[in-house]
Amino acid sequence: MLNDEVRQKTAKGFLWVSIYVGGARILQAATFLILGKLLEPEDFGAFALAMVLVNGLIMLREIGLTPALIQIRDDVDRAFRNSAVMLPFFGVLVFFVIFLIAPVYGRLAANESVVPIVKVLGLMAPLSSFGILPAVYLQRNLRFRKKALPEILSVTVGSGLSVFLAWQGFGVWSFIYGILSTEFIRTTAYWITVGFKFKPQVDFAVWKRLLKFGVQVSIGSTFGFLYTLVDRFIVGTHFIIEQLGYYSFSLQLANLLPNNLVLISNQLILPTLSSMQDEKQKFIRTYSLGLALFALIIIPVSAGIYLFGGDLLHWLYNNKWDDAALALKIFVFYGFSRAIGALNTEVFLSKGKPKYFTFLSAGKLLFCLLALPFVLRFDKMEAVAILFTFGLLAMTVMSFFLAAKLMEMKFWGIIKIFIPHIISIIAGCGAIFSLPNEMLLLRIALFYAVYAGTQFIFNRRFLASVKEFTTALLKKGEQD
């Protein structure tokens, strides 16, 4: 069993990460659905095309310092004081790079209208870079309660502004102003929460040490980000911008929950596993618990989106987003792979093996780039979606093999976590097989009733441990 101190910190951390991630993401999900009603597919497409460049470069503002600062074990104070200079420096540098190459990108994408959008969105780099250090400080020390206010407050204001501007007819700019206001408020709130306690310092020996680890992570992250962006660039340039809107909308919708789980993994699992680097059994138990919890959440939701997502889109938006229904089914597997594979990335980083992450990220990108010319012959955005989903799914499976090897864990220990869920999906699909599509609410209710019942039969032991864990969380929350 985990010792009391680690158990209490993990339980408390899980509670507060769930609160602020869940609260913030529910707001973002609601905002996304409302914007789907107020804006047109072309607006989503223009925003997605602009974010290809911005997201591709903005990750360089952090140059892998977040995992480096979490993983480091000595000279912590010096590392943070030097990072107080490094992070803003790289954030401002990235902004100027984005601003200067925006016109080139507009010509390359054959869409000059995205140039001003890209330039303004580039402000995300300096705004967010100033807020990374206090956020990492709280994350490293598992003080997640103090992260709740900055996260929820910033998302509330930013989401509200986006909806208001969309309602007033600002179109794609409602996205941009909402995002920038979110970043500004989040950064300001983090510094107010932590206090200005990091005296800036420039010590190039410390810079070199941090960058040695951080650059390895950044290389892997670069491949990973390119993988998530190349497909949108291809769709945005090979098809009309409206098609990119459908593609982007379905991808974001399928990833609403996976994004939350990836964030929880990064916020909580990485620092928790990093504190157990030399304790093999505790490490494996924590990993297994996290994977089982993620599976319990993501699998039934993914199954529901696959089975009922298209019908729900039509019910919510009439015919407006019908062309996104097939891509949504495909991207269910994309989101599922991202969510369950997130824990393996934390294993690689906490064990000081970022090269595994780099290898997998580069591998899936190379595979998709090589296969892309063949796939484009089909002249369907869904073909691109299948290619990039398959690449991610294949590399996720490989990441489980590497993680098991690194932890010296039997691979069967991972596989058996998913067996009860597979049985539950088969049982649920069998129960609704004969029901017509018009009985949508009944089909949804029956599927999840059968799914839950099957889980109770075949996954009872784990559900009991989840109940115990949840009870401990609630008691801990009452004490705090």
C-alpha positions as CSV (number, residue, x, y, z in Angstrom):
1,M,0.0,0.0,0.0
2,L,1.1,3.6,-0.5
3,N,2.3,5.3,2.6
4,D,-0.1,7.7,4.3
5,E,1.7,10.9,3.2
6,V,1.7,10.0,-0.5
7,R,-1.8,8.6,-0.2
8,Q,-3.1,11.8,1.4
9,K,-1.3,14.1,-1.1
10,T,-2.5,12.0,-4.0
11,A,-6.1,11.9,-2.8
12,K,-6.2,15.6,-2.0
13,G,-4.5,16.3,-5.4
14,F,-7.0,14.2,-7.3
15,L,-9.9,15.9,-5.6
16,W,-8.7,19.4,-6.4
17,V,-7.5,18.6,-9.9
18,S,-10.9,17.1,-10.6
19,I,-12.6,20.2,-9.3
20,Y,-10.7,22.8,-11.3
21,V,-10.2,20.7,-14.4
22,G,-13.8,19.4,-14.3
23,G,-15.2,22.9,-13.6
24,A,-13.1,24.6,-16.2
25,R,-13.7,22.0,-18.9
26,I,-17.4,21.8,-18.3
27,L,-17.5,25.6,-18.9
28,Q,-15.4,25.1,-22.1
29,A,-17.5,22.3,-23.3
30,A,-20.7,24.3,-22.8
31,T,-19.1,27.3,-24.6
32,F,-18.0,25.1,-27.5
33,L,-21.5,23.7,-27.9
34,I,-23.0,27.2,-27.8
35,L,-20.5,28.6,-30.3
36,G,-21.4,25.7,-32.6
37,K,-24.9,27.2,-32.6
38,L,-23.8,30.9,-33.0
39,L,-20.9,30.5,-35.5
40,E,-20.6,29.0,-38.9
41,P,-18.3,26.1,-40.0
42,E,-16.2,28.7,-41.9
43,D,-15.4,30.4,-38.6
44,F,-14.3,27.2,-37.0
45,G,-12.2,26.5,-40.1
46,A,-10.5,29.9,-40.1
47,F,-9.7,29.6,-36.4
48,A,-8.3,26.0,-36.8
49,L,-6.1,27.0,-39.7
50,A,-4.7,30.0,-37.8
51,M,-4.1,27.8,-34.7
52,V,-2.0,25.3,-36.8
53,L,0.9,27.8,-36.9
54,V,0.3,29.3,-33.5
55,N,0.1,26.0,-31.6
56,G,3.0,24.6,-33.6
57,L,5.3,27.4,-32.4
58,I,3.8,28.5,-29.0
59,M,4.9,25.2,-27.4
60,L,8.5,26.5,-27.9
61,R,7.8,29.2,-25.3
62,E,8.1,26.5,-22.6
63,I,11.0,24.5,-24.1
64,G,10.2,21.5,-21.8
65,L,10.8,23.4,-18.6
66,T,7.6,22.2,-16.9
67,P,8.7,18.5,-16.7
68,A,12.3,19.6,-16.0
69,L,11.2,21.7,-13.0
70,I,9.0,19.0,-11.7
71,Q,11.5,16.2,-12.2
72,I,14.6,18.0,-10.8
73,R,15.7,17.0,-7.3
74,D,18.5,19.4,-6.3
75,D,19.2,23.1,-6.6
76,V,15.4,23.6,-7.0
77,D,15.4,27.2,-5.9
78,R,18.1,28.2,-8.4
79,A,16.2,26.3,-11.1
80,F,13.0,28.3,-10.4
81,R,14.8,31.6,-10.2
82,N,16.5,31.1,-13.5
83,S,13.3,29.9,-15.1
84,A,11.7,33.2,-14.0
85,V,14.0,34.8,-16.7
86,M,14.0,31.9,-19.3
87,L,10.2,31.5,-19.6
88,P,9.3,35.1,-20.4
89,F,12.4,35.4,-22.7
90,F,11.3,32.5,-24.8
91,G,7.7,33.6,-24.7
92,V,8.4,37.0,-26.1
93,L,10.8,35.5,-28.7
94,V,8.1,33.1,-29.9
95,F,5.7,36.0,-30.3
96,F,8.0,37.9,-32.6
97,V,8.7,34.7,-34.7
98,I,4.9,34.2,-35.1
99,F,4.3,37.8,-36.0
100,L,7.1,37.8,-38.6
101,I,6.2,34.6,-40.4
102,A,2.4,35.1,-40.3
103,P,2.4,36.6,-43.9
104,V,4.4,33.7,-45.2
105,Y,2.1,31.2,-43.6
106,G,-0.9,33.0,-45.1
107,R,0.5,32.6,-48.6
108,L,1.5,29.0,-47.9
109,A,-2.0,28.2,-46.7
110,A,-3.5,30.0,-49.7
111,N,-5.6,32.0,-47.3
112,E,-4.5,35.6,-46.6
113,S,-7.4,36.2,-44.2
114,V,-5.7,34.1,-41.5
115,V,-2.7,36.5,-41.3
116,P,-4.2,39.1,-38.9
117,I,-5.7,36.3,-36.8
118,V,-2.3,34.6,-36.5
119,K,-0.6,37.8,-35.5
120,V,-3.0,38.6,-32.7
121,L,-3.1,35.0,-31.5
122,G,0.7,35.2,-31.2
123,L,0.1,37.2,-28.0
124,M,-0.8,34.0,-26.3
125,A,3.0,33.1,-26.2
126,P,4.1,35.9,-23.9
127,L,0.9,36.1,-21.9
128,S,1.0,32.4,-21.1
129,S,4.7,32.1,-20.6
130,F,4.6,34.6,-17.6
131,G,2.1,32.3,-15.9
132,I,4.0,29.0,-16.3
133,L,6.3,29.3,-13.3
134,P,3.8,29.9,-10.5
135,A,1.6,27.1,-12.0
136,V,4.5,24.7,-12.0
137,Y,5.5,25.6,-8.5
138,L,2.0,24.7,-7.2
139,Q,2.0,21.5,-9.3
140,R,5.4,20.4,-8.1
141,N,4.3,20.8,-4.5
142,L,0.9,19.1,-5.1
143,R,-0.8,22.3,-4.0
144,F,-3.7,21.8,-6.4
145,R,-6.3,23.6,-4.3
146,K,-4.6,26.9,-5.0
147,K,-4.8,26.2,-8.8
148,A,-8.5,26.0,-8.8
149,L,-9.3,29.8,-8.6
150,P,-6.9,30.9,-11.5
151,E,-8.1,28.1,-13.8
152,I,-11.9,28.4,-13.2
153,L,-11.9,32.2,-13.1
154,S,-9.9,32.6,-16.3
155,V,-12.0,30.1,-18.2
156,T,-15.3,31.6,-16.9
157,V,-14.4,35.1,-18.1
158,G,-12.9,34.0,-21.4
159,S,-15.7,31.7,-22.2
160,G,-18.3,34.3,-21.3
161,L,-16.6,36.8,-23.5
162,S,-16.4,34.5,-26.5
163,V,-20.1,33.7,-26.3
164,F,-21.0,37.4,-25.9
165,L,-18.9,38.4,-28.9
166,A,-20.2,35.6,-31.0
167,W,-23.8,36.6,-30.2
168,Q,-22.8,40.2,-31.2
169,G,-21.6,39.0,-34.6
170,F,-17.8,39.1,-34.2
171,G,-17.5,35.7,-35.9
172,V,-14.0,34.1,-35.7
173,W,-12.7,37.0,-33.6
174,S,-14.9,35.8,-30.7
175,F,-12.5,32.9,-30.3
176,I,-9.4,35.1,-30.3
177,Y,-10.5,37.7,-27.8
178,G,-11.8,34.9,-25.5
179,I,-8.5,33.0,-25.6
180,L,-6.4,36.1,-24.9
181,S,-8.5,37.2,-22.0
182,T,-8.3,33.7,-20.6
183,E,-4.5,33.7,-20.7
184,F,-4.2,37.2,-19.2
185,I,-6.5,36.5,-16.3
186,R,-4.9,33.1,-15.6
187,T,-1.4,34.5,-15.5
188,T,-2.4,37.4,-13.3
189,A,-4.3,35.1,-10.9
190,Y,-1.5,32.6,-10.6
191,W,1.0,35.3,-9.6
192,I,-1.4,36.8,-7.1
193,T,-2.0,33.3,-5.6
194,V,1.7,32.4,-5.3
195,G,3.2,35.8,-4.7
196,F,6.2,37.2,-6.4
197,K,8.6,34.9,-4.6
198,F,11.0,34.0,-7.3
199,K,13.9,36.5,-7.6
200,P,15.1,36.4,-11.2
201,Q,18.6,35.0,-11.7
202,V,20.8,34.3,-14.8
203,D,23.1,31.4,-14.4
204,F,24.0,29.8,-17.7
205,A,25.1,26.6,-16.0
206,V,21.6,26.2,-14.7
207,W,20.1,27.1,-18.0
208,K,22.2,24.4,-19.7
209,R,21.1,21.8,-17.2
210,L,17.4,22.6,-17.5
211,L,17.6,22.8,-21.3
212,K,19.4,19.4,-21.5
213,F,16.3,17.7,-20.1
214,G,13.8,20.2,-21.4
215,V,15.0,20.1,-25.0
216,Q,14.6,16.4,-25.2
217,V,11.0,16.7,-24.0
218,S,10.5,19.6,-26.4
219,I,11.7,17.6,-29.4
220,G,9.1,14.9,-28.5
221,S,6.5,17.5,-27.9
222,T,7.3,19.2,-31.3
223,F,6.7,15.9,-33.1
224,G,3.5,15.4,-31.1
225,F,2.2,18.9,-31.8
226,L,3.1,18.6,-35.5
227,Y,1.1,15.4,-35.5
228,T,-1.9,17.1,-34.1
229,L,-1.6,20.1,-36.5
230,V,-0.4,18.7,-39.9
231,D,-3.8,17.0,-40.5
232,R,-5.6,20.3,-40.1
233,F,-3.2,22.1,-42.3
234,I,-3.7,19.5,-45.0
235,V,-7.5,19.6,-44.7
236,G,-7.4,23.4,-44.7
237,T,-5.3,23.7,-47.8
238,H,-6.5,20.6,-49.8
239,F,-10.2,21.2,-49.2
240,I,-12.4,24.3,-48.7
241,I,-12.3,26.1,-45.4
242,E,-15.8,24.9,-44.6
243,Q,-14.5,21.3,-44.7
244,L,-11.8,22.2,-42.2
245,G,-14.6,23.6,-40.0
246,Y,-16.4,20.3,-40.0
247,Y,-13.1,18.4,-39.4
248,S,-12.0,20.7,-36.5
249,F,-15.5,20.7,-34.9
250,S,-15.7,16.9,-34.8
251,L,-12.1,16.6,-33.6
252,Q,-12.6,19.0,-30.7
253,L,-16.0,17.5,-29.8
254,A,-14.5,14.0,-29.6
255,N,-11.6,15.3,-27.5
256,L,-13.5,17.3,-24.9
257,L,-13.1,14.6,-22.3
258,P,-9.7,13.2,-23.4
259,N,-8.3,16.7,-23.1
260,N,-9.4,16.8,-19.5
261,L,-7.8,13.4,-18.7
262,V,-4.6,14.4,-20.4
263,L,-4.5,17.5,-18.3
264,I,-5.2,15.6,-15.1
265,S,-2.4,13.2,-16.0
266,N,0.0,16.0,-16.6
267,Q,-1.0,17.9,-13.5
268,L,-1.2,15.1,-11.0
269,I,0.2,11.8,-12.3
270,L,3.6,13.2,-13.4
271,P,4.6,14.8,-10.0
272,T,3.1,11.8,-8.1
273,L,5.1,9.3,-10.1
274,S,8.2,11.4,-10.0
275,S,8.1,11.2,-6.2
276,M,8.2,7.4,-6.5
277,Q,11.0,6.9,-9.0
278,D,12.9,4.4,-6.8
279,E,9.9,2.6,-5.4
280,K,8.9,0.0,-8.0
281,Q,5.8,-1.5,-6.5
282,K,4.3,1.9,-5.4
283,F,5.0,3.2,-8.9
284,I,3.2,0.3,-10.6
285,R,0.2,0.4,-8.3
286,T,-0.2,4.1,-8.8
287,Y,0.1,3.7,-12.6
288,S,-2.4,0.8,-12.6
289,L,-4.9,2.8,-10.5
290,G,-4.6,5.8,-12.7
291,L,-5.1,3.7,-15.9
292,A,-8.1,1.9,-14.5
293,L,-9.7,5.1,-13.5
294,F,-9.1,6.6,-16.9
295,A,-10.5,3.5,-18.5
296,L,-13.6,3.7,-16.3
297,I,-14.3,7.2,-17.5
298,I,-13.2,7.4,-21.1
299,I,-14.4,4.0,-22.4
300,P,-18.2,4.4,-21.7
301,V,-18.1,8.0,-22.9
302,S,-16.3,7.1,-26.1
303,A,-18.7,4.3,-26.8
304,G,-21.6,6.6,-26.3
305,I,-20.2,9.2,-28.7
306,Y,-19.6,6.6,-31.3
307,L,-23.0,5.1,-31.1
308,F,-25.1,8.2,-30.5
309,G,-22.9,11.2,-31.4
310,G,-24.3,11.7,-35.0
311,D,-27.9,11.6,-33.8
312,L,-27.2,14.0,-31.0
313,L,-25.5,16.5,-33.4
314,H,-28.6,16.5,-35.6
315,W,-30.8,16.9,-32.6
316,L,-28.8,19.9,-31.3
317,Y,-28.1,21.7,-34.6
318,N,-30.5,20.3,-37.2
319,N,-28.6,19.9,-40.4
320,K,-25.8,22.4,-39.7
321,W,-23.2,19.9,-38.5
322,D,-24.4,16.7,-40.2
323,D,-21.3,16.6,-42.4
324,A,-19.2,16.2,-39.2
325,A,-21.0,13.1,-38.0
326,L,-18.7,10.5,-39.7
327,A,-15.5,12.3,-38.7
328,L,-16.8,12.4,-35.2
329,K,-17.1,8.6,-35.1
330,I,-13.5,8.2,-36.4
331,F,-12.2,10.7,-33.9
332,V,-13.7,8.8,-31.0
333,F,-10.7,6.4,-31.3
334,Y,-8.4,9.4,-31.6
335,G,-9.6,10.8,-28.3
336,F,-9.6,7.4,-26.6
337,S,-6.0,6.8,-27.7
338,R,-4.9,10.2,-26.4
339,A,-6.5,9.7,-23.0
340,I,-5.3,6.2,-22.2
341,G,-1.8,6.9,-23.6
342,A,-1.3,10.0,-21.5
343,L,-0.2,8.0,-18.5
344,N,2.6,6.3,-20.5
345,T,4.1,9.7,-21.3
346,E,4.2,10.5,-17.6
347,V,6.0,7.2,-17.0
348,F,8.6,8.0,-19.6
349,L,9.2,11.5,-18.1
350,S,9.1,10.5,-14.5
351,K,11.7,7.8,-15.2
352,G,13.9,10.3,-16.9
353,K,13.4,8.7,-20.4
354,P,12.0,11.4,-22.6
355,K,13.6,9.7,-25.6
356,Y,10.8,7.1,-25.6
357,F,8.3,9.9,-25.9
358,T,10.4,11.5,-28.7
359,F,10.7,8.1,-30.5
360,L,6.9,7.5,-30.5
361,S,6.0,11.0,-31.5
362,A,8.4,11.0,-34.4
363,G,7.3,7.5,-35.5
364,K,3.6,8.3,-35.8
365,L,4.4,11.6,-37.6
366,L,6.7,9.9,-40.1
367,F,4.2,7.1,-40.7
368,C,1.4,9.5,-41.5
369,L,3.5,11.8,-43.7
370,L,4.6,8.8,-45.8
371,A,1.0,7.5,-46.1
372,L,-0.6,10.9,-46.7
373,P,-0.1,11.1,-50.6
374,F,-2.0,7.8,-50.9
375,V,-4.8,8.9,-48.6
376,L,-5.4,12.2,-50.4
377,R,-6.3,10.2,-53.5
378,F,-9.6,9.5,-51.9
379,D,-10.3,13.2,-51.7
380,K,-12.2,12.8,-48.4
381,M,-11.5,14.6,-45.2
382,E,-12.6,11.4,-43.4
383,A,-9.7,9.5,-45.0
384,V,-7.3,12.0,-43.4
385,A,-9.1,11.5,-40.1
386,I,-8.7,7.7,-40.4
387,L,-5.0,7.9,-41.2
388,F,-4.1,10.2,-38.3
389,T,-6.3,8.3,-35.9
390,F,-4.7,4.9,-36.9
391,G,-1.2,6.4,-36.4
392,L,-2.0,7.6,-32.9
393,L,-3.7,4.3,-32.0
394,A,-0.8,2.2,-33.2
395,M,1.8,4.3,-31.3
396,T,-0.4,4.2,-28.2
397,V,-0.3,0.4,-28.2
398,M,3.5,0.6,-28.6
399,S,3.7,3.0,-25.7
400,F,2.1,0.4,-23.4
401,F,4.8,-2.1,-24.3
402,L,7.5,0.4,-23.6
403,A,5.9,1.6,-20.4
404,A,5.5,-2.0,-19.1
405,K,9.2,-2.7,-20.0
406,L,10.3,0.4,-18.2
407,M,8.3,-0.4,-15.1
408,E,9.3,-4.1,-15.2
409,M,5.5,-4.8,-15.2
410,K,3.8,-7.7,-16.9
411,F,1.9,-6.6,-20.0
412,W,-1.0,-8.8,-19.0
413,G,-1.5,-6.5,-16.0
414,I,-2.4,-3.7,-18.4
415,I,-4.5,-5.8,-20.8
416,K,-6.8,-7.2,-18.0
417,I,-7.8,-3.7,-17.0
418,F,-9.7,-3.3,-20.3
419,I,-11.4,-6.7,-20.4
420,P,-14.5,-5.8,-18.3
421,H,-15.1,-2.7,-20.5
422,I,-15.0,-4.7,-23.7
423,I,-17.5,-7.2,-22.3
424,S,-19.7,-4.2,-21.2
425,I,-19.7,-2.6,-24.6
426,I,-20.6,-5.9,-26.3
427,A,-23.5,-6.4,-23.9
428,G,-24.7,-2.8,-24.2
429,C,-24.6,-2.9,-28.1
430,G,-26.5,-6.2,-28.0
431,A,-29.2,-4.7,-25.8
432,I,-29.9,-1.8,-28.2
433,F,-29.4,-3.7,-31.5
434,S,-33.1,-4.1,-32.3
435,L,-34.2,-0.7,-31.2
436,P,-34.8,1.9,-34.1
437,N,-32.7,5.1,-34.3
438,E,-35.8,7.2,-33.6
439,M,-35.9,5.9,-30.0
440,L,-32.7,7.8,-29.2
441,L,-33.2,8.5,-25.5
442,L,-34.3,4.9,-24.8
443,R,-31.3,3.5,-26.7
444,I,-28.9,5.7,-24.7
445,A,-30.6,4.9,-21.3
446,L,-30.6,1.1,-22.1
447,F,-27.0,1.0,-23.3
448,Y,-25.7,2.7,-20.2
449,A,-27.9,0.6,-17.9
450,V,-26.6,-2.6,-19.4
451,Y,-23.1,-1.2,-19.4
452,A,-23.2,-0.3,-15.7
453,G,-24.8,-3.7,-14.8
454,T,-22.1,-5.6,-16.7
455,Q,-19.4,-3.5,-14.9
456,F,-20.9,-4.4,-11.6
457,I,-20.7,-8.1,-12.4
458,F,-17.3,-8.3,-14.0
459,N,-15.5,-5.3,-12.5
460,R,-16.9,-5.4,-8.9
461,R,-13.5,-5.4,-7.1
462,F,-12.2,-2.3,-8.8
463,L,-15.5,-0.5,-8.4
464,A,-15.3,-1.2,-4.7
465,S,-11.8,0.3,-4.6
466,V,-13.1,3.3,-6.5
467,K,-15.9,3.8,-4.0
468,E,-13.3,3.6,-1.1
469,F,-11.1,6.0,-2.9
470,T,-14.0,8.5,-3.6
471,T,-15.1,8.3,0.1
472,A,-11.6,9.1,1.2
473,L,-11.5,12.1,-1.2
474,L,-14.8,13.5,0.1
475,K,-13.6,13.1,3.7
476,K,-10.4,14.8,2.9
477,G,-12.3,17.6,1.2
478,E,-14.4,18.1,4.3
479,Q,-11.3,18.3,6.5
480,D,-9.8,20.9,4.2
